[in-house]
Amino acid sequence: MTFSTEWDDLYRSGTHLSIWPWSDVVTYVHRYANPSSGFNRVLELGCGAGANIPLFLKLGSDYFAIEGSSAIVQNLCNTYPTLSERIVVGDFTKEIPFDGLFDLVLDRSSLISNTTEAMQHTLRMVFERLRSGGKFIGIDWFSDKHQDATRGEAVDSHTRRNLPADSHLAGTGAIHFCDRDHLIGLLEGAGFQVERLEHKQNQIAIPAGHGQLGWWNFVALRP
């Protein structure tokens, strides 16, 4: 249960530096957890290079984030000095180092860089740190329909590592792949009610050999 150090290496090398809000994050926040509807205090798990920060600043959200890479957190604090005490280096599978409850917890493809056990533990913590009626939004959690779901080495029944060099996930450490029942079981096992679940699949035609990609988006409610 620990941050994948591969991501710190990737950020230091200047790769995976996404800086524009992810379109599905924009859509899901506006539709299902808009600050104007009472979802103002936001925690993001694994904010990476800060792609979603401009969205939440534009919405006037009370934004917090936990990120495992010290290099990227330093960059973000330089870019957003007013958030320097709200974006912290930490391992969200072990603790959430902020006081109080949140209205919304967001994870865009970060928690899935962990084993089943670590995800279960984190989801229980997230549930406890949400207010009643608060929501957990997950975007781009890899599905069992993804071409890499059976490649590399098995860590547990749903987690792989050491994916081959031709994978777009190569060098990113452990990756978790969810089928429908497993994903619902993770969320309901932590106490959540699944409000929305969407499966996305992309079939890459050119270049040849890149196969099929698959992801889940979801909204989970703390009753």
Backbone bond lengths (Angstrom), bond angles and torsions (degrees), N, CA, C in turn:
res aa  C-N    CA-C-N  psi(-1)  N-CA   C-N-CA  omega(-1)  CA-C   N-CA-C  phi
1 M - - - 1.457 - - 1.522 108.49 -
2 T 1.331 115.68 84.22 1.449 118.76 -176.56 1.514 110.28 -156.37
3 F 1.312 115.31 157.49 1.454 121.60 177.02 1.525 110.43 -61.22
4 S 1.330 117.09 137.49 1.460 121.31 177.66 1.525 109.17 -74.01
5 T 1.325 116.81 107.38 1.461 120.55 -176.25 1.524 112.64 -63.14
6 E 1.330 116.26 -17.62 1.465 119.11 177.56 1.527 111.29 -57.51
7 W 1.346 117.02 -32.50 1.459 119.77 -178.40 1.519 111.83 -68.55
8 D 1.309 117.77 -36.35 1.462 119.75 175.99 1.524 110.05 -62.85
9 D 1.326 116.60 -41.23 1.463 120.78 177.65 1.526 111.04 -63.09
10 L 1.327 116.53 -42.29 1.464 120.20 179.80 1.525 111.39 -63.43
11 Y 1.335 116.96 -44.15 1.456 120.10 179.48 1.526 111.39 -64.76
12 R 1.319 116.84 -40.45 1.463 120.17 178.95 1.524 112.18 -65.30
13 S 1.338 115.87 -27.85 1.465 119.96 178.81 1.524 112.49 -83.32
14 G 1.344 116.69 -5.18 1.462 120.57 177.17 1.504 114.78 87.72
15 T 1.335 117.80 17.52 1.468 120.84 178.07 1.521 110.17 -108.36
16 H 1.337 115.87 163.08 1.466 123.61 179.23 1.538 112.17 59.69
17 L 1.321 115.99 32.27 1.469 119.79 -177.75 1.526 110.62 -93.92
18 S 1.320 116.60 65.71 1.464 121.77 178.89 1.525 109.25 -72.55
19 I 1.335 116.26 127.74 1.466 120.16 -175.49 1.523 113.41 -122.06
20 W 1.331 118.38 -2.88 1.464 120.93 178.47 1.518 109.53 -105.54
21 P 1.336 118.12 140.37 1.468 120.37 -178.78 1.523 111.94 -54.59
22 W 1.328 115.87 136.49 1.463 120.95 178.42 1.528 109.32 -69.81
23 S 1.316 116.24 133.11 1.467 120.52 -171.59 1.524 112.29 -59.49
24 D 1.336 117.65 -39.11 1.461 119.35 179.56 1.526 111.54 -68.88
25 V 1.330 117.41 -31.50 1.465 120.00 174.80 1.527 109.71 -63.48
26 V 1.322 116.44 -46.49 1.469 121.04 178.53 1.525 110.10 -57.07
27 T 1.319 116.74 -48.66 1.471 121.42 -177.74 1.524 111.69 -62.62
28 Y 1.323 116.82 -48.71 1.460 120.18 -175.57 1.519 112.16 -68.27
29 V 1.320 118.27 -38.89 1.462 119.99 178.66 1.527 110.07 -65.17
30 H 1.323 117.21 -44.91 1.463 120.09 -179.71 1.526 111.99 -64.58
31 R 1.315 117.76 -38.94 1.463 120.66 -175.55 1.528 114.00 -81.99
32 Y 1.345 116.45 -37.19 1.456 118.72 -167.43 1.525 115.32 -119.42
33 A 1.339 118.22 -13.18 1.469 119.43 -177.43 1.526 110.19 -153.07
34 N 1.316 115.81 53.60 1.458 120.89 -177.80 1.525 110.29 -75.70
35 P 1.335 117.44 136.77 1.470 119.35 176.35 1.522 113.58 -52.81
36 S 1.331 117.18 -33.08 1.464 120.48 179.70 1.527 112.20 -66.29
37 S 1.338 116.56 -14.90 1.470 121.38 177.96 1.525 112.17 -104.20
38 G 1.325 115.53 14.25 1.460 119.65 175.33 1.511 115.63 100.45
39 F 1.332 117.38 10.38 1.465 120.80 179.42 1.529 108.96 -106.10
40 N 1.312 115.07 69.07 1.461 119.92 -171.74 1.522 113.63 -96.61
41 R 1.338 117.07 -39.03 1.471 119.58 -176.99 1.522 108.66 -88.63
42 V 1.341 115.87 113.68 1.463 122.71 -167.33 1.529 110.43 -119.62
43 L 1.325 115.39 135.61 1.462 121.92 170.91 1.518 108.68 -118.85
44 E 1.320 116.77 127.24 1.466 120.89 175.09 1.521 109.22 -107.36
45 L 1.319 115.36 129.90 1.458 121.80 175.74 1.523 108.82 -90.12
46 G 1.325 116.83 121.38 1.457 119.95 177.82 1.515 112.32 64.97
47 C 1.320 116.86 67.95 1.473 120.30 -175.16 1.513 112.99 -73.96
48 G 1.341 118.20 -10.04 1.457 120.46 179.08 1.511 111.96 57.97
49 A 1.321 116.52 -136.03 1.457 121.53 -178.06 1.525 112.83 -80.14
50 G 1.331 117.37 7.86 1.457 120.60 173.02 1.508 115.72 89.25
51 A 1.322 116.88 25.79 1.462 119.93 -176.36 1.523 113.27 -56.01
52 N 1.333 116.97 -36.12 1.466 119.60 -174.33 1.529 114.08 -92.26
53 I 1.314 116.86 -7.09 1.466 119.56 -178.08 1.528 112.61 -60.37
54 P 1.351 120.28 -45.48 1.468 119.13 179.69 1.524 113.20 -57.58
55 L 1.336 117.17 -34.64 1.462 120.22 177.85 1.520 110.48 -61.34
56 F 1.321 117.20 -50.09 1.459 119.92 -176.35 1.525 112.51 -70.79
57 L 1.315 117.58 -31.67 1.462 119.59 174.69 1.527 110.20 -67.16
58 K 1.318 116.86 -41.16 1.463 121.13 178.17 1.525 111.09 -61.97
59 L 1.330 116.52 -35.74 1.462 121.31 -179.46 1.528 112.62 -81.39
60 G 1.326 116.59 -5.96 1.460 120.11 -179.62 1.516 113.66 75.32
61 S 1.335 117.02 24.58 1.459 121.44 -177.80 1.523 111.42 -72.60
62 D 1.318 114.30 155.04 1.461 123.27 172.65 1.525 105.58 -89.77
63 Y 1.334 117.38 92.85 1.464 123.31 -164.01 1.527 112.63 -99.92
64 F 1.353 115.28 136.56 1.457 123.43 174.60 1.527 108.00 -135.03
65 A 1.327 116.81 155.19 1.464 119.61 178.73 1.518 110.30 -152.07
66 I 1.339 114.96 147.84 1.460 123.41 172.24 1.526 107.04 -118.58
67 E 1.321 116.28 126.81 1.459 121.64 -177.98 1.527 108.99 -137.09
68 G 1.330 116.96 136.01 1.455 121.22 -175.93 1.513 115.59 -78.02
69 S 1.324 117.99 -20.61 1.455 121.05 -176.29 1.519 111.38 -88.85
70 S 1.308 116.86 114.42 1.467 120.35 178.49 1.522 111.60 -64.58
71 A 1.338 116.38 -33.41 1.469 120.08 -179.18 1.521 110.68 -64.37
72 I 1.322 117.03 -45.92 1.460 119.09 -176.62 1.518 111.14 -74.04
73 V 1.335 118.35 -31.92 1.465 120.07 177.42 1.522 110.25 -64.72
74 Q 1.322 117.36 -40.62 1.464 119.77 177.42 1.522 110.73 -60.76
75 N 1.326 116.76 -42.08 1.470 120.31 178.02 1.523 111.10 -62.13
76 L 1.332 115.91 -42.98 1.460 119.96 -178.21 1.528 111.50 -66.90
77 C 1.313 116.86 -39.56 1.464 119.60 179.31 1.534 111.22 -67.18
78 N 1.314 116.72 -31.05 1.466 120.00 174.45 1.524 111.10 -70.20
79 T 1.326 115.97 -37.43 1.466 121.08 -179.20 1.525 111.69 -75.45
80 Y 1.329 115.72 -38.16 1.472 121.47 -177.32 1.535 109.46 -123.61
81 P 1.313 117.95 72.57 1.467 120.08 -175.21 1.524 113.87 -59.00
82 T 1.325 118.03 -28.15 1.475 119.62 179.37 1.531 111.78 -69.81
83 L 1.334 116.93 -14.48 1.463 121.33 178.94 1.528 112.29 -104.56
84 S 1.322 117.56 11.57 1.462 120.96 -171.36 1.527 113.36 -61.72
85 E 1.334 117.72 -24.81 1.466 120.08 176.86 1.525 112.07 -99.97
86 R 1.311 115.98 2.65 1.469 120.81 -177.95 1.520 112.68 -113.36
87 I 1.314 117.21 -8.64 1.462 122.38 173.36 1.514 106.33 -115.34
88 V 1.322 117.01 109.65 1.460 120.40 -171.51 1.520 111.42 -121.76
89 V 1.329 114.72 153.31 1.457 121.26 172.33 1.518 107.90 -79.84
90 G 1.311 116.98 127.15 1.453 119.34 -179.63 1.513 111.75 -173.19
91 D 1.312 115.40 173.29 1.465 123.27 177.45 1.526 107.72 -112.17
92 F 1.332 116.65 102.86 1.466 119.51 -174.31 1.528 112.76 -71.74
93 T 1.334 118.03 -6.42 1.461 119.13 173.26 1.526 111.47 -80.52
94 K 1.330 116.34 -9.08 1.470 120.40 -177.88 1.519 112.78 -112.77
95 E 1.335 117.20 -37.84 1.462 119.04 -179.33 1.526 110.27 -159.72
96 I 1.328 114.63 158.39 1.458 122.71 171.84 1.531 106.10 -115.20
97 P 1.330 117.50 100.92 1.460 121.23 -167.16 1.531 114.84 -84.91
98 F 1.309 116.92 41.45 1.464 121.71 175.94 1.520 108.82 -128.57
99 D 1.322 115.79 151.73 1.462 120.48 177.70 1.528 110.58 -85.44
100 G 1.312 115.14 157.03 1.460 120.55 171.63 1.516 114.03 84.39
101 L 1.342 113.94 173.70 1.456 122.24 179.88 1.520 110.91 -96.25
102 F 1.313 115.85 156.94 1.460 122.42 179.24 1.531 110.06 -113.59
103 D 1.330 114.95 153.29 1.461 121.54 174.52 1.525 111.37 -84.60
104 L 1.329 114.58 -32.65 1.459 121.06 -175.75 1.521 109.02 -144.20
105 V 1.328 115.99 133.16 1.461 122.09 167.83 1.521 107.13 -116.33
106 L 1.323 115.91 129.99 1.463 122.26 -177.84 1.517 110.06 -116.22
107 D 1.322 115.52 136.53 1.457 120.75 170.97 1.516 108.69 -134.28
108 R 1.326 115.61 113.97 1.456 119.20 174.26 1.535 108.24 -106.22
109 S 1.344 114.30 92.69 1.462 121.75 171.20 1.529 113.54 60.35
110 S 1.348 116.91 36.56 1.464 120.24 176.69 1.521 112.04 -110.29
111 L 1.326 116.67 -47.78 1.457 120.13 -177.03 1.517 111.68 -63.19
112 I 1.343 117.36 -24.69 1.457 119.93 -179.05 1.540 112.35 -73.43
113 S 1.316 117.87 -0.21 1.468 120.98 172.86 1.525 109.94 -89.02
114 N 1.332 116.03 41.30 1.456 121.71 -176.00 1.519 110.99 -148.82
115 T 1.327 114.69 168.12 1.459 121.34 177.08 1.525 110.67 -77.37
116 T 1.317 115.56 169.71 1.464 120.91 176.48 1.522 110.98 -57.77
117 E 1.316 117.29 -45.73 1.466 121.19 -178.58 1.519 111.32 -60.20
118 A 1.315 117.31 -45.60 1.461 120.73 -179.72 1.516 111.38 -64.83
119 M 1.319 117.11 -38.60 1.457 120.50 179.02 1.519 111.05 -66.32
120 Q 1.319 116.99 -41.78 1.470 120.13 178.35 1.526 110.98 -60.42
121 H 1.313 116.10 -44.91 1.470 120.75 179.96 1.523 111.02 -62.91
122 T 1.336 116.44 -44.50 1.463 120.92 -178.76 1.520 111.07 -64.70
123 L 1.309 117.39 -42.59 1.459 120.62 -179.30 1.522 111.62 -63.45
124 R 1.318 117.52 -36.15 1.466 119.65 176.05 1.527 110.77 -65.04
125 M 1.341 117.09 -39.74 1.462 120.26 177.63 1.523 110.82 -65.51
126 V 1.331 116.07 -43.66 1.467 119.96 179.53 1.518 110.37 -60.12
127 F 1.310 116.97 -44.44 1.465 121.17 179.06 1.525 110.55 -56.56
128 E 1.324 117.21 -45.06 1.463 121.28 -177.94 1.519 112.67 -68.34
129 R 1.335 117.45 -22.91 1.456 120.61 -177.00 1.522 113.18 -97.62
130 L 1.312 117.51 2.62 1.457 122.16 173.45 1.525 110.14 -96.32
131 R 1.312 116.61 143.49 1.465 120.44 172.08 1.524 109.33 -70.07
132 S 1.318 116.39 162.64 1.455 120.24 172.36 1.529 108.80 -60.37
133 G 1.304 117.47 128.40 1.454 121.94 -175.35 1.512 113.24 88.83
134 G 1.337 116.11 -4.30 1.461 119.77 176.79 1.519 111.09 -73.34
135 K 1.323 115.95 164.11 1.466 120.06 -174.37 1.526 112.22 -129.74
136 F 1.318 113.48 148.46 1.460 122.74 172.60 1.520 106.91 -114.13
137 I 1.321 116.20 119.08 1.464 121.53 178.99 1.519 108.81 -108.22
138 G 1.335 115.61 125.79 1.454 122.01 174.90 1.518 110.18 -113.58
139 I 1.310 116.03 131.21 1.465 122.40 -178.62 1.530 109.35 -124.62
140 D 1.314 115.71 133.29 1.468 122.86 174.87 1.528 113.20 60.49
141 W 1.326 115.74 47.10 1.459 120.18 168.81 1.531 107.09 -82.36
142 F 1.305 117.55 127.18 1.456 121.16 -173.66 1.525 111.38 -65.33
143 S 1.323 115.16 139.66 1.462 120.88 -177.64 1.524 111.17 -103.93
144 D 1.322 115.71 167.77 1.456 121.08 178.59 1.523 112.01 -70.45
145 K 1.346 117.45 -7.49 1.465 121.07 176.03 1.523 112.09 -87.48
146 H 1.323 117.39 -3.86 1.454 121.88 177.70 1.522 109.47 -70.87
147 Q 1.317 117.00 142.69 1.460 121.56 -175.42 1.535 113.35 -61.10
148 D 1.328 117.39 -21.71 1.465 120.11 -177.82 1.523 113.45 -94.54
149 A 1.315 118.19 3.78 1.466 121.47 -173.86 1.518 113.54 -63.51
150 T 1.327 117.45 -20.40 1.470 120.13 179.86 1.531 111.49 -121.71
151 R 1.318 117.02 13.03 1.471 120.20 -178.17 1.531 110.29 -99.16
152 G 1.320 116.49 171.12 1.450 120.54 -179.46 1.516 111.77 70.19
153 E 1.338 115.58 -152.36 1.464 121.99 -177.62 1.519 110.64 -109.32
154 A 1.321 116.37 140.71 1.459 121.20 178.86 1.527 110.35 -78.76
155 V 1.350 115.42 131.67 1.460 121.78 172.44 1.526 109.08 -98.06
156 D 1.324 116.12 -45.17 1.460 123.13 169.09 1.525 106.52 -145.70
157 S 1.315 117.79 -169.34 1.469 120.35 -172.05 1.526 113.38 -65.08
158 H 1.346 118.88 -15.57 1.456 121.00 -178.90 1.528 113.84 -128.46
159 T 1.328 117.48 2.62 1.462 121.02 -175.05 1.519 110.29 -119.29
160 R 1.343 115.36 135.41 1.456 121.73 179.15 1.529 109.83 -123.17
161 R 1.309 116.31 157.94 1.463 121.15 174.20 1.523 108.80 -145.53
162 N 1.344 115.80 171.72 1.462 121.74 -179.39 1.530 111.21 53.22
163 L 1.320 115.00 49.70 1.463 119.87 177.40 1.522 109.73 -67.55
164 P 1.334 117.56 148.49 1.466 120.44 -173.42 1.521 112.97 -64.38
165 A 1.322 115.20 161.66 1.463 121.86 -173.12 1.518 113.36 -62.69
166 D 1.351 118.63 -24.22 1.458 120.02 -179.56 1.528 112.81 -82.49
167 S 1.332 117.17 -1.31 1.462 120.95 177.93 1.520 110.68 -84.52
168 H 1.345 116.53 143.39 1.465 119.24 175.42 1.525 111.22 -70.81
169 L 1.337 117.12 -8.41 1.452 122.53 177.43 1.520 112.84 -101.43
170 A 1.322 117.87 4.76 1.459 121.65 -179.99 1.525 110.34 -59.76
171 G 1.313 116.00 135.87 1.457 120.83 176.63 1.503 115.08 81.45
172 T 1.343 117.76 9.50 1.470 120.21 -177.26 1.526 112.88 -104.65
173 G 1.320 117.66 10.33 1.461 120.10 177.24 1.510 112.70 82.02
174 A 1.334 115.84 -150.09 1.465 121.14 -178.67 1.526 110.59 -72.68
175 I 1.335 116.22 139.50 1.465 122.13 178.49 1.527 108.81 -132.59
176 H 1.321 115.58 132.21 1.459 122.57 -177.87 1.529 109.82 -99.93
177 F 1.318 116.56 135.39 1.458 122.59 179.66 1.530 108.69 -120.85
178 C 1.328 116.37 126.15 1.467 121.55 -173.76 1.523 112.18 -110.51
179 D 1.333 116.48 132.40 1.457 119.31 162.08 1.532 107.45 -88.53
180 R 1.322 117.00 172.00 1.462 121.00 -173.46 1.527 112.24 -58.72
181 D 1.312 116.74 -49.30 1.461 119.96 -175.98 1.525 111.36 -66.13
182 H 1.316 116.22 -38.41 1.466 119.93 179.58 1.522 110.69 -64.52
183 L 1.331 117.47 -44.72 1.457 121.03 -179.42 1.527 111.21 -63.35
184 I 1.328 116.21 -46.52 1.466 119.25 178.27 1.530 110.14 -62.63
185 G 1.321 116.97 -38.41 1.452 120.65 178.48 1.528 112.38 -63.54
186 L 1.324 117.13 -39.65 1.468 120.84 176.85 1.525 110.61 -60.43
187 L 1.330 116.03 -48.00 1.463 120.47 -175.80 1.525 111.71 -70.71
188 E 1.310 117.36 -48.31 1.464 120.12 -179.40 1.524 111.17 -68.23
189 G 1.321 117.40 -31.04 1.453 120.58 177.34 1.516 113.02 -64.53
190 A 1.340 116.50 -25.93 1.468 121.38 177.28 1.521 111.82 -88.13
191 G 1.349 117.39 -6.73 1.462 121.33 178.49 1.507 115.01 109.99
192 F 1.337 117.96 -3.66 1.460 121.33 -176.23 1.529 112.28 -77.55
193 Q 1.331 114.94 154.66 1.455 122.68 165.39 1.524 107.76 -104.09
194 V 1.320 117.46 128.63 1.458 120.91 -179.16 1.522 108.81 -80.78
195 E 1.331 115.51 115.88 1.465 121.89 -177.16 1.521 111.64 -90.52
196 R 1.325 116.05 -34.97 1.467 120.36 178.40 1.522 108.46 -152.08
197 L 1.339 115.76 140.84 1.456 121.87 178.07 1.525 107.91 -140.73
198 E 1.307 116.14 123.64 1.474 121.99 -176.32 1.519 109.18 -128.25
199 H 1.321 116.69 132.95 1.457 121.57 176.87 1.520 109.36 -109.07
200 K 1.350 116.01 133.46 1.462 121.93 -179.66 1.524 108.50 -119.77
201 Q 1.336 115.84 139.71 1.454 120.60 175.17 1.523 109.59 -134.51
202 N 1.325 115.96 137.05 1.457 122.47 174.96 1.516 109.04 -122.01
203 Q 1.312 116.31 128.47 1.452 121.45 174.61 1.519 107.72 -105.06
204 I 1.325 117.05 115.59 1.459 121.55 -176.58 1.518 109.23 -85.49
205 A 1.328 116.44 118.91 1.461 121.55 -178.73 1.526 112.39 -88.75
206 I 1.329 116.22 -41.14 1.460 122.33 179.19 1.528 107.81 -135.17
207 P 1.319 120.34 129.55 1.471 126.80 0.82 1.523 112.28 -75.02
208 A 1.310 114.57 153.81 1.455 120.68 -178.72 1.522 110.49 -66.12
209 G 1.324 115.02 151.84 1.457 120.25 175.47 1.509 115.10 90.14
210 H 1.343 117.68 -2.39 1.457 119.87 -178.96 1.521 112.69 -91.31
211 G 1.331 117.62 -9.59 1.438 121.76 166.22 1.508 117.22 65.40
212 Q 1.321 115.32 -140.63 1.458 122.49 -168.73 1.525 111.32 -119.99
213 L 1.321 115.15 138.10 1.456 122.25 177.27 1.530 108.34 -115.60
214 G 1.324 116.68 148.57 1.456 119.95 179.97 1.519 111.76 -148.52
215 W 1.350 115.53 141.31 1.462 121.38 -178.03 1.530 110.10 -144.43
216 W 1.337 114.46 160.17 1.464 122.68 171.31 1.526 109.64 -113.91
217 N 1.328 115.90 141.65 1.472 123.41 163.58 1.532 107.44 -118.33
218 F 1.331 116.57 144.61 1.458 117.70 179.94 1.517 111.69 -153.68
219 V 1.322 113.84 160.63 1.475 123.05 170.28 1.518 106.46 -124.59
220 A 1.335 116.15 124.60 1.462 121.94 178.67 1.529 109.16 -120.43
221 L 1.311 115.69 135.93 1.463 122.58 -173.93 1.524 110.40 -107.24
222 R 1.332 116.32 137.00 1.473 119.41 166.28 1.528 106.98 -87.96
223 P 1.338 118.61 116.08 1.463 120.91 -177.73 1.537 111.59 -61.42
